[in-house]
Amino acid sequence: MIKSLIDSLRFLVEIATVSLLIWAGWHSPSLVGRLIGGVALPIAVLLAWGRWIAPRSPFQLVEWQRLIAEIVLFGGTTMAAVAIGQTRLALSYGAVVLVSLLLTHGVR
């Protein structure tokens, strides 16, 4: 039961991450920036996540590598929210991410 709740929180964090990346990308002043930041980057994140981080991936990184990749991804997403002026959202997102990371990598 607890694992199901942790997995659900984790999934919500993943959805929020992609959503925030798209939102931040669309705040670029140029069309090329919007396409790269709002379309290409989120797609690249989804592909990389599915290949190396997803629980059922045959190419899953080892635990410490996954943790580093997640910290970089979630931290970058938090900074992207700050960059578009969404400080409160960034703090809320960061707090939920921290709880998710602690539960995911701390509970076995």
Secondary structure, DSSP 8 states (H G I E B T S, - for coil): -HHHHHHHHHHHHHHHHHHHHHHHHTT-SSHHHHHIIIIIHHHHHHHHIIIIISTT-TT---HHHHHHHHHHHHHHHHHHHHHTT-HHHHHHHHHHHHHHHHHHHH--
